[in-house]
Each structure stands twice: as C-alpha cells, then as structure tokens.
Amino acid sequence: MGTQLEGQTVVLVGGSAGIGLETARLARAEGAEAVLTGRSPERLERAALDVGARSTALFDANDRAAVEEFFRELPSPIDHVLITAGGPRYKPLLEMDADEVREEVGGHMVVALQVARSAAPRMRPGGTLLLMGGTGGRRIRRGLGLISAATAALPPFTATLALELAPVRVNLIAAGFVDTPLSASLLGDRLDERRNELRSALPIGRVVGPADVAALAVHIMANTALTGATYDIDGGQQFVQ
C-alpha cells in the first residue's frame, strides 16, 4: 500500500469504468477511501467490489437534484472529486439544433459547476476538484462540430473556478485517445485500427491507457501546490495527428 493519499476520501463521479475506475483503484492503493457514482447498477456494483469502495451512489451527473442530494448526504470531509461522467459527441454544426449547441458548448461546465457548488462546502482545504477534457479538439476539423469550442473553453473555466473555489483546488486533465470502454463504444469495429494507427504514430510508441491518466490524477490530488492548471496526457497525439 502506498501513502500519498493516506486517510483521504476520493469521490469518483462516473467511477464505474474506464478512467474513473482506474483512478479509484490507484487511490485505494495509495491509502484513500473511494466513493463511486454511476448510472448502471450492475457496472457500479462490480466496480465497487473490484476496488473495495467505501460506498456507491446511483445517479446521472446531469441531474442537479440528485447531485445535490448525493453530496448533502455524503459523510464529510471529502478530499478529492474527479468528474469523468459524460463524453464527446461529434455532429456537424449545421445539423445541430439550439439545445444541442448549448449542451455541447456548456454541458460539461454546467455539470462541473453543480458538483463544485455541492461538494466544496464538504471538502477539506487543499483538496481538489479534478475535471476531464481533451486535446483532440485543439485542431479545427470538419465534422468535429463544437468539440473545439468546448475544448478551448475548459482551461480558462478551470482557472477561474480555481480562484473562486480556493482553498479547494481545481485542475483539468486534457487527454487524447485513451483505450477505455467509452472509446470502444465510440469507435466500434474501428477500435483495433485506431489502436494500430496510434502505436505507429505516437512518440511514446504505445496507446495511452486509463492507468496512465489515473497516475496523473493521483499526482494532482497529492501535490497541493497545483491549482488552476491544465495537464495534457495524450502521448504526443496533438503534435502528430
């Protein structure tokens, strides 16, 4: 057992699979208690047994009332909250209606704000609210829709929230392709082809996995000098593709 997070509590919003689950596993190995949330009861139960979670909660992170109730009833204090719920959606701009535009540009930030408002009063000073973003949208491409706009908005949003939420810290992880169940669902039968492309193209010579992102997340949680910053983890993908 490690000791970086000894005696601390880590809440994983969207912690039943992928990056959230792997972060829970590493946080437990570093001495923390883990609280997992998710939308699938079966997957959440399996994840909790896998990592020895302290507790779980079943809700949709987009449900404001459910988020408020979860944090209100959660025993305090909380040290760290990682939000991995949700994922990218790709749709041409001219095919999007007004509601889809609002959701694509601001949906992730709305969820983050609601979690911040609900969690911060119960968090220890020096703990961190950790958001997930991406690096792929930094290049404008046909067919990406509003991903690039949402990608550009997250770093200043994170920095501003860090100032307002202090002494709780706020940081952003910007990932490229990560080999997770979400990636598999988005790519379907193109998954193996994409993995092979990245192994050939990336400077690191391999595909980034959820354990890589989890290691970065735990480092950000443990290092109390970090706030308001964006941390890229894509194996160099943004420079070669």
ZADRENMAR-408788 format. One line per field, with one value per residue (C-alpha): residue number from 0; residue in three letters; x, y, z. Coordinates in pm, whole numbers, padded with zeros to 5 digits. Layout:
% ZADRENMAR-408788
num NUM/...;
residuo ALA/...;
east X/...;
north Y/...;
up Z/...;
END
This chain:
% ZADRENMAR-408788
num 0/1/2/3/4/5/6/7/8/9/10/11/12/13/14/15/16/17/18/19/20/21/22/23/24/25/26/27/28/29/30/31/32/33/34/35/36/37/38/39/40/41/42/43/44/45/46/47/48/49/50/51/52/53/54/55/56/57/58/59/60/61/62/63/64/65/66/67/68/69/70/71/72/73/74/75/76/77/78/79/80/81/82/83/84/85/86/87/88/89/90/91/92/93/94/95/96/97/98/99/100/101/102/103/104/105/106/107/108/109/110/111/112/113/114/115/116/117/118/119/120/121/122/123/124/125/126/127/128/129/130/131/132/133/134/135/136/137/138/139/140/141/142/143/144/145/146/147/148/149/150/151/152/153/154/155/156/157/158/159/160/161/162/163/164/165/166/167/168/169/170/171/172/173/174/175/176/177/178/179/180/181/182/183/184/185/186/187/188/189/190/191/192/193/194/195/196/197/198/199/200/201/202/203/204/205/206/207/208/209/210/211/212/213/214/215/216/217/218/219/220/221/222/223/224/225/226/227/228/229/230/231/232/233/234/235/236/237/238/239/240;
residuo MET/GLY/THR/GLN/LEU/GLU/GLY/GLN/THR/VAL/VAL/LEU/VAL/GLY/GLY/SER/ALA/GLY/ILE/GLY/LEU/GLU/THR/ALA/ARG/LEU/ALA/ARG/ALA/GLU/GLY/ALA/GLU/ALA/VAL/LEU/THR/GLY/ARG/SER/PRO/GLU/ARG/LEU/GLU/ARG/ALA/ALA/LEU/ASP/VAL/GLY/ALA/ARG/SER/THR/ALA/LEU/PHE/ASP/ALA/ASN/ASP/ARG/ALA/ALA/VAL/GLU/GLU/PHE/PHE/ARG/GLU/LEU/PRO/SER/PRO/ILE/ASP/HIS/VAL/LEU/ILE/THR/ALA/GLY/GLY/PRO/ARG/TYR/LYS/PRO/LEU/LEU/GLU/MET/ASP/ALA/ASP/GLU/VAL/ARG/GLU/GLU/VAL/GLY/GLY/HIS/MET/VAL/VAL/ALA/LEU/GLN/VAL/ALA/ARG/SER/ALA/ALA/PRO/ARG/MET/ARG/PRO/GLY/GLY/THR/LEU/LEU/LEU/MET/GLY/GLY/THR/GLY/GLY/ARG/ARG/ILE/ARG/ARG/GLY/LEU/GLY/LEU/ILE/SER/ALA/ALA/THR/ALA/ALA/LEU/PRO/PRO/PHE/THR/ALA/THR/LEU/ALA/LEU/GLU/LEU/ALA/PRO/VAL/ARG/VAL/ASN/LEU/ILE/ALA/ALA/GLY/PHE/VAL/ASP/THR/PRO/LEU/SER/ALA/SER/LEU/LEU/GLY/ASP/ARG/LEU/ASP/GLU/ARG/ARG/ASN/GLU/LEU/ARG/SER/ALA/LEU/PRO/ILE/GLY/ARG/VAL/VAL/GLY/PRO/ALA/ASP/VAL/ALA/ALA/LEU/ALA/VAL/HIS/ILE/MET/ALA/ASN/THR/ALA/LEU/THR/GLY/ALA/THR/TYR/ASP/ILE/ASP/GLY/GLY/GLN/GLN/PHE/VAL/GLN;
east 00000/00116/00073/00023/-00350/-00348/-00666/-00826/-01156/-01179/-01515/-01531/-01829/-01852/-01633/-01778/-01548/-01251/-01052/-01276/-01248/-00873/-00827/-01031/-00809/-00488/-00628/-00711/-00357/-00231/-00434/-00754/-01118/-01313/-01675/-01806/-02103/-02252/-02568/-02553/-02633/-02465/-02146/-02134/-02168/-01888/-01661/-01723/-01632/-01327/-01169/-01322/-01515/-01644/-01981/-02159/-02440/-02657/-02747/-02698/-02447/-02672/-02949/-02897/-03121/-02952/-02605/-02710/-02868/-02564/-02316/-02555/-02588/-02225/-02029/-01768/-01493/-01419/-01072/-01089/-01356/-01287/-01557/-01533/-01906/-02009/-01809/-01760/-02024/-01942/-02201/-02170/-02258/-02535/-02711/-02725/-03029/-03016/-03042/-02761/-02538/-02599/-02529/-02216/-02056/-02159/-02281/-01954/-01908/-02264/-02202/-01869/-02030/-02308/-02062/-01842/-02130/-02245/-01907/-01696/-01863/-01780/-01421/-01101/-00883/-00618/-00836/-00902/-01190/-01048/-01212/-01161/-01117/-00930/-00654/-00807/-01036/-00750/-00729/-01025/-01152/-01457/-01709/-01598/-01885/-01841/-01578/-01310/-01512/-01577/-01210/-01097/-01338/-01234/-00885/-00999/-01311/-01088/-00858/-01148/-01319/-00989/-00982/-01344/-01327/-00997/-00864/-01012/-00802/-00939/-00743/-00809/-00673/-00674/-00646/-00613/-00731/-00748/-00817/-01137/-01485/-01606/-01354/-01464/-01829/-01746/-01523/-01699/-01529/-01264/-01113/-00826/-00747/-00725/-00502/-00263/-00257/-00163/00105/00274/00226/00267/00613/00567/00513/00204/-00158/-00245/-00447/-00667/-00385/-00173/-00446/-00509/-00142/-00165/-00491/-00346/-00035/-00252/-00452/-00138/00054/-00115/00077/-00124/-00436/-00596/-00386/-00439/-00234/-00205/-00178/-00203/00133/00211/-00101/-00177/00162/00146/-00223;
north 00000/00350/00652/00955/00972/00801/00876/01077/01030/01039/01070/00942/01088/00838/00586/00257/00209/00344/00636/00681/00318/00305/00623/00467/00159/00365/00594/00288/00159/00495/00466/00654/00559/00559/00657/00562/00701/00587/00524/00145/-00051/-00369/-00198/00012/-00296/-00477/-00172/-00132/-00494/-00464/-00173/-00218/00108/00260/00331/00387/00607/00557/00879/01080/01363/01584/01559/01866/01749/01409/01567/01799/01514/01289/01541/01656/01302/01201/01189/01464/01555/01486/01542/01499/01477/01354/01402/01159/01131/01203/01202/01375/01389/01458/01616/01866/02221/02267/01956/02079/02247/02518/02278/02062/02368/02476/02126/02076/02408/02430/02091/01978/02310/02304/01962/02079/02388/02187/01938/02226/02402/02081/01934/02236/02304/01946/01942/01991/02292/02178/01908/01917/01916/01745/01786/01590/01748/01664/01766/01634/01933/02183/02141/02262/01980/01928/01705/01773/02012/02219/02000/02260/02540/02332/02230/02592/02700/02448/02578/02936/02795/02576/02865/03093/02825/02763/03127/03123/02785/02839/02696/02394/02340/02294/02133/01995/01681/01707/01360/01238/00893/00669/00299/00275/00123/00470/00476/00127/00235/00541/00358/00022/-00205/00064/00027/-00207/00002/00316/00143/00034/00384/00535/00277/00372/00747/00842/00942/00712/00413/00285/00370/00572/00368/00457/00368/00647/00903/00766/00813/01178/01227/01089/01304/01616/01514/01460/01772/02060/02327/02256/02457/02631/02437/02210/01890/01723/01346/01217/01056/01342/01284/01653/01705/01423/01392;
up 00000/-00086/00138/-00090/-00008/00332/00527/00247/00064/-00315/-00491/-00849/-01037/-01320/-01141/-01258/-01559/-01751/-01612/-01308/-01203/-01261/-01056/-00776/-00788/-00766/-00497/-00288/-00339/-00210/00109/00023/00066/-00263/-00326/-00671/-00860/-01190/-01388/-01436/-01117/-01240/-01352/-01037/-00815/-01000/-00978/-00605/-00538/-00762/-00573/-00228/-00244/00079/-00081/-00413/-00543/-00850/-01034/-01353/-01309/-01524/-01262/-01044/-00761/-00749/-00736/-00453/-00255/-00302/-00160/00112/00245/00192/00520/00528/00498/00131/-00008/-00385/-00655/-01009/-01273/-01564/-01637/-01995/-02316/-02651/-02921/-03282/-03509/-03798/-03692/-03946/-03820/-03458/-03305/-03038/-02745/-02882/-02924/-02564/-02434/-02643/-02552/-02188/-02071/-01917/-01740/-01606/-01451/-01308/-01153/-00997/-00849/-00728/-00552/-00389/-00296/-00194/00143/00245/00114/00311/00219/-00026/-00176/-00548/-00792/-01099/-01441/-01763/-02104/-02422/-02661/-02984/-03028/-03036/-03411/-03614/-03832/-04045/-03870/-03512/-03454/-03140/-02973/-03049/-02887/-02575/-02561/-02575/-02301/-02037/-01938/-01856/-01691/-01472/-01379/-01289/-01083/-00901/-00789/-00675/-00503/-00317/-00089/-00267/-00578/-00931/-01215/-01563/-01727/-02108/-02257/-02612/-02714/-02406/-02450/-02245/-02284/-02391/-02676/-02775/-02788/-03000/-03249/-03272/-03524/-03593/-03245/-03339/-03646/-03431/-03176/-03451/-03602/-03269/-03188/-03515/-03488/-03122/-02996/-02696/-02926/-02747/-02674/-02364/-02115/-01817/-01574/-01729/-01666/-01317/-01227/-01332/-01141/-00817/-00857/-00892/-00586/-00380/-00485/-00301/-00498/-00815/-00898/-01194/-01443/-01743/-01774/-02115/-02139/-02494/-02572/-02810/-03020/-03070/-03235/-03487/-03580;
END
